[in-house]
C-alpha cells in the first residue's frame, strides 16, 4: 500500500475516530466498494 495512503488513513484511526485500526479501515473500504459494485451490477441486470 502506498505510504501516502497509509498516512492519510492514520488520521482516521484511533480512539474517538472512525476506525480502530488500519486493518479495520481497509476492510471497511473494501466492503463499501464491493457493495457499490454489487449495486452497479444490479442496475445493469447482472
N, C-alpha and C positions, 0 to 999 in steps of 0.2 A: 504494500500500500504506500502511495507517495507520502513523504514526510509532511508536505503541506496539508494534506487531507487529515492526517493524524493530528496535527497541531490544531486545525480548525475544530475537529471533533472534541478535543480535550477541553474546549471552552464550554461544552455542554455536558461534561461528565463530572460527577462528584456529588457530594452531599448537597441537597436542596437544588439540584439541577435535573435536567430531563432524563439522563441516563446514569446508571450506576457504574458502568464500565465500558471500555472500548468495545468489548465483545457484544454487550447489550446494544450499543449504538449501531454496530454493523448488522446485527441480527434484526433489529427493528427496521433499519433502512431496507434490507433485503426483503423482509416480509411486505413492507409497504409497496416496494417496486413490483413484487410478484402479484399483489392484489391489483395494482394498476394494470399490469399486463393481462391478468385474467379478465378484467372489465373490458379492456380493448378487444380481447378475443370474443367475449360475449356479444359485444356490439357488432362485431364483424361476422357473427354467426359461426364461429369456430369452436 
